[in-house]
Amino acid sequence: MGNLIRISVLLFMGIALIGVFFVGNFTETGKIIETEQYTYTKAICNESNFCQDYLISCDKDNNITKKIAITGAVTQHGDDWVDPREDSSSECGS
C-alpha cells in the first residue's frame, strides 16, 4: 500500500508540474499578442530625389521599432520627378 501512495504522489506532482508549464506558456503567448508588430517595405526619398527602400517594423501603437535599409534597392530620379504618393513622409500609418 505504501508504494501505491508514493506512486500516486509522484504522478500527481508530475501532472501538476506539466500543468504549471502549460499555463506559463499560455501567459507568455498573451504577452506576445500584446506587443504585436507588422512589417512592410517603403521607398524613402530625399530632396535630391534619391530613393532607398527600407524594411520598416511598427508596433501596435504605430511607432517604428526597426528600420533597415535594403541593400541594392535604390534609385535616382531626375530633377523634375515628383513623388506620386499622396503622403510619402508618413511611416507606420501615423
ZAFITOR-382470 format. One record per residue (C-alpha): residue number from 0; chain; x, y, z. Coordinates in pm, whole numbers. Layout:
# ZAFITOR-382470
@n=NUM, chain=A, u=X, v=Y, w=Z
...
This chain:
# ZAFITOR-382470
@n=0, chain=A, u=0, v=0, w=0
@n=1, chain=A, u=292, v=237, w=73
@n=2, chain=A, u=426, v=204, w=-280
@n=3, chain=A, u=83, v=289, w=-424
@n=4, chain=A, u=74, v=613, w=-222
@n=5, chain=A, u=427, v=708, w=-332
@n=6, chain=A, u=347, v=642, w=-697
@n=7, chain=A, u=22, v=840, w=-667
@n=8, chain=A, u=203, v=1136, w=-508
@n=9, chain=A, u=477, v=1133, w=-774
@n=10, chain=A, u=218, v=1106, w=-1051
@n=11, chain=A, u=20, v=1398, w=-905
@n=12, chain=A, u=335, v=1611, w=-874
@n=13, chain=A, u=429, v=1531, w=-1236
@n=14, chain=A, u=85, v=1631, w=-1362
@n=15, chain=A, u=99, v=1950, w=-1153
@n=16, chain=A, u=440, v=2045, w=-1299
@n=17, chain=A, u=318, v=1984, w=-1653
@n=18, chain=A, u=11, v=2196, w=-1581
@n=19, chain=A, u=225, v=2483, w=-1450
@n=20, chain=A, u=444, v=2460, w=-1760
@n=21, chain=A, u=147, v=2484, w=-1997
@n=22, chain=A, u=-24, v=2763, w=-1803
@n=23, chain=A, u=304, v=2959, w=-1806
@n=24, chain=A, u=326, v=2920, w=-2184
@n=25, chain=A, u=-29, v=3046, w=-2234
@n=26, chain=A, u=55, v=3353, w=-2028
@n=27, chain=A, u=364, v=3424, w=-2242
@n=28, chain=A, u=157, v=3387, w=-2559
@n=29, chain=A, u=-78, v=3655, w=-2429
@n=30, chain=A, u=217, v=3888, w=-2376
@n=31, chain=A, u=337, v=3831, w=-2732
@n=32, chain=A, u=-5, v=3922, w=-2870
@n=33, chain=A, u=0, v=4246, w=-2670
@n=34, chain=A, u=321, v=4356, w=-2846
@n=35, chain=A, u=201, v=4266, w=-3197
@n=36, chain=A, u=404, v=4418, w=-3479
@n=37, chain=A, u=375, v=4450, w=-3853
@n=38, chain=A, u=645, v=4490, w=-4115
@n=39, chain=A, u=642, v=4638, w=-4463
@n=40, chain=A, u=877, v=4789, w=-4722
@n=41, chain=A, u=882, v=5151, w=-4829
@n=42, chain=A, u=1094, v=5369, w=-5053
@n=43, chain=A, u=1206, v=5686, w=-4875
@n=44, chain=A, u=1328, v=5968, w=-5097
@n=45, chain=A, u=1539, v=6272, w=-5008
@n=46, chain=A, u=1530, v=6625, w=-5151
@n=47, chain=A, u=1754, v=6529, w=-5447
@n=48, chain=A, u=1509, v=6250, w=-5550
@n=49, chain=A, u=1742, v=5970, w=-5436
@n=50, chain=A, u=1520, v=5688, w=-5306
@n=51, chain=A, u=1621, v=5398, w=-5080
@n=52, chain=A, u=1394, v=5104, w=-4993
@n=53, chain=A, u=1362, v=5019, w=-4624
@n=54, chain=A, u=1216, v=4731, w=-4426
@n=55, chain=A, u=1013, v=4902, w=-4154
@n=56, chain=A, u=867, v=4730, w=-3847
@n=57, chain=A, u=599, v=4904, w=-3641
@n=58, chain=A, u=431, v=4820, w=-3312
@n=59, chain=A, u=56, v=4828, w=-3246
@n=60, chain=A, u=78, v=5196, w=-3147
@n=61, chain=A, u=230, v=5287, w=-3488
@n=62, chain=A, u=579, v=5350, w=-3351
@n=63, chain=A, u=880, v=5241, w=-3555
@n=64, chain=A, u=1059, v=4952, w=-3385
@n=65, chain=A, u=1307, v=4875, w=-3664
@n=66, chain=A, u=1412, v=5043, w=-3989
@n=67, chain=A, u=1664, v=4859, w=-4208
@n=68, chain=A, u=1791, v=4978, w=-4546
@n=69, chain=A, u=1755, v=4709, w=-4815
@n=70, chain=A, u=2091, v=4665, w=-4984
@n=71, chain=A, u=2086, v=4747, w=-5355
@n=72, chain=A, u=1728, v=4877, w=-5353
@n=73, chain=A, u=1800, v=5236, w=-5457
@n=74, chain=A, u=1712, v=5465, w=-5745
@n=75, chain=A, u=1800, v=5817, w=-5850
@n=76, chain=A, u=1517, v=6007, w=-6018
@n=77, chain=A, u=1562, v=6317, w=-6233
@n=78, chain=A, u=1536, v=6674, w=-6101
@n=79, chain=A, u=1183, v=6714, w=-6237
@n=80, chain=A, u=1047, v=6393, w=-6077
@n=81, chain=A, u=760, v=6440, w=-5831
@n=82, chain=A, u=674, v=6163, w=-5584
@n=83, chain=A, u=325, v=6043, w=-5689
@n=84, chain=A, u=236, v=5908, w=-5346
@n=85, chain=A, u=-19, v=6114, w=-5154
@n=86, chain=A, u=176, v=6120, w=-4829
@n=87, chain=A, u=523, v=5978, w=-4881
@n=88, chain=A, u=657, v=6104, w=-4547
@n=89, chain=A, u=435, v=5903, w=-4311
@n=90, chain=A, u=564, v=5580, w=-4161
@n=91, chain=A, u=374, v=5325, w=-3953
@n=92, chain=A, u=37, v=5466, w=-4050
@n=93, chain=A, u=71, v=5785, w=-3847
